Amino acid sequence: PEHAFVGRSRELLALERLLERERYAVVLGEGGEGKTTLAAELGRWLVATRRFARAAFVSLEDALDPRSVPLALGDQLVAGFAAKVGQEPEKALPLLERALVERPTVLVLDNMESVLPPREGSAAAARVFEPELLAGVIELAGRLGQAGETRLVFTSREALPAPFERHVVRIGRLDRGDAVALVGDVLEQEGARPRRGDAGESEEEIERLVEAVGRHARSLVLVAREVAASGVRGATDRLEELMASMAERHGDDRERSLYASVELSLRRLPEATRRRLPRLGVFQGGGHLGVIAQVLNLGEDPKAAFELGGQLVGVGLGELLPYG
């Protein structure tokens, strides 16, 4: 993330010690708790302390085929990888294994829940589960994990199947002090400050804010922008109102605080933009602004697409991706 890594020192130490004696570790937690951030920080730390020569990252969220995983990792670890593979994808895995044998490497396999059977009643229940994809990814991970001194770090919302069902470090909500520090870091990174004369700048009011979203990491990042716009007390009042409303409608949903924070971000968008947003569902993983403009009927003016993108990025609901 652009903001500083905050908290999770106990979990970071537990993972570090785990990988000293085991070939893999699993970071388990709910959506938005900071699993990806923790796994990425672990990889950076292990390389910085020279326990490993390098680290590489791949998200399973967009994996349509197990072969996409070695392709994504090979691009990071093998010079001229695409040219060496060419039109023969079967060359990818041996090339990658050779690179892993040559230099000790940490591989982060993020969002493993994307290939696991969806939990009944969850928001992902409508997703089509593909057993062949899961089996292929698990087999591939087992093979990569045995190459040289390679270590695997998985992140997932759900428990992994054998042979990766053990060595779990579970993460939950941030400590209160870390939650307050995270909001401050996000505000500082974005050059934002609460509005002048904010009546909620006391320590108690700030603690009330972080408790309003249950110290949920991703929610706090989203809420920081609302703090800059409406002040600590204003953001907290809105959050508590939303959380109560959602509790009535959805009961004790485990990700209610994240939904409430997203709702706050949506409310900061113009009404015309909000009406168009459902169509963005077809762009899971990203999309070219020109294509997005067509699907959302934004017309021929390219400025309209850039304006939409800027609005989404500005409230924390979108990010700019590299070309391709």
C-alpha positions as CSV (number, residue, x, y, z in Angstrom):
1,P,0.0,0.0,0.0
2,E,1.0,3.6,-0.4
3,H,0.7,4.3,3.3
4,A,3.1,2.9,5.9
5,F,2.8,-0.7,7.2
6,V,1.1,-0.4,10.6
7,G,0.9,-3.0,13.4
8,R,0.9,-6.8,12.9
9,S,4.3,-7.1,14.4
10,R,3.3,-10.3,16.3
11,E,1.9,-11.9,13.2
12,L,4.9,-10.8,11.1
13,L,7.2,-12.5,13.7
14,A,5.1,-15.6,13.8
15,L,5.3,-16.0,10.0
16,E,9.0,-15.3,9.9
17,R,9.6,-18.0,12.5
18,L,7.2,-20.4,10.8
19,L,9.1,-20.1,7.5
20,E,12.4,-20.9,9.2
21,R,11.2,-24.5,9.8
22,E,8.4,-25.0,7.2
23,R,8.1,-24.7,3.5
24,Y,4.9,-22.7,3.5
25,A,2.6,-20.5,5.7
26,V,-1.0,-19.5,5.3
27,V,-2.3,-16.0,6.3
28,L,-6.0,-16.5,7.1
29,G,-8.6,-13.8,7.7
30,E,-11.7,-12.0,6.5
31,G,-11.8,-9.7,3.5
32,G,-10.1,-6.4,4.0
33,E,-8.3,-7.4,7.2
34,G,-4.8,-6.8,5.6
35,K,-3.8,-10.3,4.6
36,T,-2.2,-9.1,1.3
37,T,-0.5,-6.2,3.0
38,L,1.0,-8.5,5.7
39,A,2.2,-11.1,3.1
40,A,3.8,-8.5,0.9
41,E,5.5,-6.9,4.0
42,L,6.8,-10.3,5.0
43,G,8.3,-10.9,1.6
44,R,10.0,-7.5,1.7
45,W,11.3,-8.1,5.2
46,L,12.7,-11.5,4.4
47,V,14.5,-10.1,1.3
48,A,15.7,-6.9,3.2
49,T,17.2,-9.1,6.0
50,R,18.9,-11.3,3.3
51,R,17.2,-14.5,4.4
52,F,16.0,-14.8,0.8
53,A,17.3,-13.3,-2.4
54,R,14.0,-12.1,-3.8
55,A,10.2,-12.3,-3.6
56,A,7.5,-12.6,-6.2
57,F,3.7,-12.1,-6.0
58,V,0.7,-13.5,-7.9
59,S,-3.0,-13.0,-7.2
60,L,-5.3,-16.0,-7.9
61,E,-8.2,-13.6,-8.2
62,D,-7.8,-13.5,-11.9
63,A,-6.5,-17.0,-12.6
64,L,-8.5,-18.7,-15.3
65,D,-6.0,-21.5,-15.7
66,P,-3.2,-22.9,-13.5
67,R,-0.7,-22.1,-16.3
68,S,-1.3,-18.4,-15.7
69,V,0.5,-18.6,-12.3
70,P,4.0,-19.7,-13.6
71,L,3.6,-17.1,-16.4
72,A,3.0,-14.3,-13.9
73,L,5.8,-15.4,-11.6
74,G,8.3,-16.0,-14.4
75,D,7.8,-12.5,-15.7
76,Q,9.1,-11.3,-12.3
77,L,11.9,-13.8,-11.8
78,V,13.4,-14.7,-15.2
79,A,15.1,-12.2,-17.5
80,G,13.5,-12.3,-20.9
81,F,10.9,-14.8,-19.7
82,A,8.2,-14.1,-22.3
83,A,10.7,-14.4,-25.2
84,K,12.1,-17.7,-23.9
85,V,8.6,-19.2,-23.5
86,G,7.3,-17.8,-26.8
87,Q,4.4,-19.8,-28.1
88,E,5.3,-22.8,-26.0
89,P,3.6,-22.3,-22.6
90,E,4.9,-25.8,-21.4
91,K,8.4,-24.2,-21.2
92,A,7.2,-21.8,-18.4
93,L,7.2,-24.1,-15.4
94,P,10.7,-25.7,-16.0
95,L,12.2,-22.2,-16.5
96,L,10.6,-21.0,-13.3
97,E,11.7,-24.0,-11.3
98,R,15.3,-23.6,-12.5
99,A,15.2,-19.9,-11.4
100,L,13.8,-21.0,-8.0
101,V,16.6,-23.6,-7.5
102,E,19.3,-21.0,-8.3
103,R,18.2,-18.3,-5.8
104,P,16.2,-18.7,-2.5
105,T,12.8,-17.1,-3.2
106,V,9.6,-16.3,-1.3
107,L,6.4,-16.7,-3.4
108,V,3.2,-15.0,-2.3
109,L,0.1,-16.6,-3.7
110,D,-2.7,-14.1,-2.9
111,N,-6.5,-14.5,-2.7
112,M,-6.5,-18.3,-2.7
113,E,-10.2,-18.2,-1.8
114,S,-10.8,-17.3,-5.4
115,V,-10.2,-20.9,-6.5
116,L,-11.7,-22.6,-3.4
117,P,-15.3,-23.7,-3.1
118,P,-17.3,-20.6,-2.0
119,R,-18.7,-20.7,1.5
120,E,-22.5,-21.2,1.6
121,G,-24.3,-18.0,2.1
122,S,-21.3,-15.8,1.3
123,A,-21.2,-13.1,-1.3
124,A,-19.1,-15.4,-3.5
125,A,-21.7,-18.2,-3.5
126,A,-22.8,-17.2,-7.0
127,R,-19.3,-17.9,-8.3
128,V,-18.8,-21.0,-10.4
129,F,-16.4,-23.4,-8.6
130,E,-14.0,-25.2,-10.9
131,P,-12.5,-28.3,-9.2
132,E,-9.9,-28.7,-12.0
133,L,-8.6,-25.2,-11.5
134,L,-8.2,-25.7,-7.7
135,A,-6.5,-29.1,-8.2
136,G,-4.1,-27.6,-10.8
137,V,-3.2,-24.7,-8.5
138,I,-2.6,-26.9,-5.5
139,E,-0.5,-29.3,-7.6
140,L,1.5,-26.4,-9.0
141,A,2.1,-24.9,-5.6
142,G,3.3,-28.2,-4.3
143,R,5.8,-28.5,-7.1
144,L,7.1,-24.9,-6.8
145,G,7.4,-25.3,-3.0
146,Q,9.9,-28.1,-3.4
147,A,12.2,-26.1,-5.8
148,G,15.4,-25.2,-4.0
149,E,14.9,-23.2,-0.8
150,T,11.6,-21.7,-2.0
151,R,9.0,-20.7,0.6
152,L,5.3,-20.2,-0.2
153,V,3.1,-17.7,1.6
154,F,-0.7,-18.1,0.9
155,T,-3.4,-15.6,1.8
156,S,-7.0,-16.8,2.0
157,R,-10.4,-16.1,3.5
158,E,-11.0,-19.8,3.8
159,A,-8.9,-22.8,5.0
160,L,-6.8,-24.4,2.3
161,P,-7.1,-28.1,1.4
162,A,-4.3,-30.7,1.9
163,P,-1.4,-30.6,1.7
164,F,-1.6,-26.9,2.7
165,E,-4.1,-27.1,5.5
166,R,-1.6,-26.4,8.3
167,H,0.9,-23.7,9.4
168,V,-1.8,-21.0,9.7
169,V,-1.4,-17.5,11.1
170,R,-4.8,-16.0,11.5
171,I,-5.3,-12.2,11.6
172,G,-8.2,-10.2,12.9
173,R,-8.9,-6.6,13.6
174,L,-6.1,-4.1,14.3
175,D,-5.3,-3.0,17.9
176,R,-6.8,0.3,18.7
177,G,-3.5,2.2,18.7
178,D,-2.5,0.7,15.4
179,A,-6.0,1.5,13.9
180,V,-5.6,5.2,14.9
181,A,-2.0,5.2,13.5
182,L,-3.3,3.8,10.2
183,V,-5.9,6.5,9.7
184,G,-3.2,9.1,10.4
185,D,-0.7,7.6,8.0
186,V,-3.3,7.5,5.2
187,L,-4.2,11.1,5.8
188,E,-0.5,12.1,5.8
189,Q,0.2,10.1,2.6
190,E,-2.6,11.8,0.7
191,G,-1.7,15.2,2.0
192,A,-5.1,15.4,3.6
193,R,-6.1,17.0,7.0
194,P,-9.4,17.0,8.8
195,R,-11.3,20.3,8.1
196,R,-10.5,23.2,10.4
197,G,-12.5,23.5,13.5
198,D,-13.4,19.8,13.5
199,A,-15.1,19.2,16.8
200,G,-13.9,15.6,16.9
201,E,-10.1,15.9,17.2
202,S,-9.9,14.6,20.7
203,E,-8.3,11.3,21.4
204,E,-11.6,9.9,22.5
205,E,-13.4,11.0,19.3
206,I,-10.7,9.4,17.1
207,E,-10.9,6.1,19.1
208,R,-14.7,6.2,18.6
209,L,-14.1,6.5,14.9
210,V,-11.9,3.5,14.6
211,E,-14.3,1.5,16.8
212,A,-17.2,2.4,14.6
213,V,-15.7,0.1,11.9
214,G,-14.4,-2.4,14.4
215,R,-10.8,-1.5,13.7
216,H,-11.1,-3.2,10.2
217,A,-8.0,-2.3,8.2
218,R,-9.5,-1.7,4.7
219,S,-12.5,0.2,6.2
220,L,-10.1,2.5,8.0
221,V,-8.3,3.4,4.8
222,L,-11.6,4.2,3.1
223,V,-12.8,6.1,6.2
224,A,-9.7,8.3,6.3
225,R,-10.9,10.1,3.1
226,E,-14.2,10.8,4.7
227,V,-12.4,12.2,7.7
228,A,-10.7,14.7,5.4
229,A,-14.0,15.6,3.9
230,S,-16.3,15.8,6.9
231,G,-14.2,15.6,10.0
232,V,-13.7,12.9,12.6
233,R,-17.1,13.4,14.3
234,G,-19.0,13.7,11.1
235,A,-17.4,10.6,9.6
236,T,-18.1,8.6,12.8
237,D,-21.7,9.7,13.0
238,R,-22.3,8.6,9.5
239,L,-20.6,5.3,10.0
240,E,-22.5,4.5,13.2
241,E,-25.8,5.3,11.4
242,L,-24.9,3.0,8.5
243,M,-23.7,0.2,10.7
244,A,-27.0,0.2,12.7
245,S,-29.0,0.2,9.4
246,M,-27.0,-2.7,8.0
247,A,-27.3,-4.7,11.2
248,E,-31.1,-4.4,10.8
249,R,-31.0,-5.5,7.2
250,H,-28.2,-8.1,7.1
251,G,-27.7,-9.2,10.7
252,D,-24.2,-9.9,12.0
253,D,-22.5,-10.0,8.7
254,R,-18.7,-10.4,9.2
255,E,-17.8,-7.8,6.6
256,R,-20.5,-5.2,7.6
257,S,-17.9,-2.6,8.5
258,L,-16.3,-2.9,5.1
259,Y,-19.7,-2.5,3.4
260,A,-20.5,0.6,5.5
261,S,-17.1,2.2,4.5
262,V,-17.7,1.5,0.9
263,E,-21.2,3.0,1.2
264,L,-19.7,6.1,2.6
265,S,-17.3,6.3,-0.3
266,L,-20.2,5.8,-2.8
267,R,-22.1,8.7,-1.2
268,R,-19.3,11.0,-2.0
269,L,-19.7,10.3,-5.7
270,P,-22.1,12.4,-7.9
271,E,-25.5,10.8,-8.3
272,A,-25.0,10.3,-12.1
273,T,-21.8,8.3,-11.4
274,R,-23.5,6.1,-8.8
275,R,-26.3,5.2,-11.2
276,R,-23.7,3.9,-13.7
277,L,-21.6,1.9,-11.3
278,P,-23.5,-1.5,-11.5
279,R,-22.3,-2.0,-15.0
280,L,-18.7,-1.9,-13.7
281,G,-19.3,-5.5,-12.5
282,V,-18.1,-6.9,-15.8
283,F,-14.7,-5.3,-15.3
284,Q,-13.5,-7.5,-12.4
285,G,-9.7,-7.2,-12.4
286,G,-9.7,-3.9,-14.3
287,G,-10.5,-2.5,-17.7
288,H,-9.4,0.0,-20.3
289,L,-11.0,3.3,-19.8
290,G,-12.1,3.5,-23.4
291,V,-14.0,0.2,-23.1
292,I,-15.5,1.2,-19.7
293,A,-16.8,4.4,-21.4
294,Q,-18.6,2.4,-24.0
295,V,-20.2,0.0,-21.5
296,L,-21.3,2.9,-19.3
297,N,-22.6,4.9,-22.2
298,L,-20.3,7.9,-21.5
299,G,-20.3,9.1,-25.1
300,E,-17.4,9.8,-27.4
301,D,-15.7,12.4,-25.2
302,P,-12.6,10.7,-23.6
303,K,-12.7,13.3,-20.8
304,A,-15.8,11.7,-19.5
305,A,-14.0,8.4,-18.9
306,F,-11.0,10.1,-17.3
307,E,-13.4,12.0,-15.0
308,L,-15.1,8.8,-13.9
309,G,-11.8,7.1,-13.3
310,G,-10.6,10.1,-11.3
311,Q,-13.8,10.1,-9.2
312,L,-13.4,6.4,-8.3
313,V,-9.7,6.7,-7.4
314,G,-10.5,9.8,-5.4
315,V,-12.8,8.0,-3.0
316,G,-10.7,4.9,-2.8
317,L,-12.9,2.6,-4.9
318,G,-10.6,2.4,-7.9
319,E,-6.9,2.3,-8.7
320,L,-4.9,3.0,-11.8
321,L,-3.3,-0.1,-13.3
322,P,-0.4,-0.4,-15.7
323,Y,-1.3,-0.8,-19.4
324,G,-2.4,-4.4,-20.2
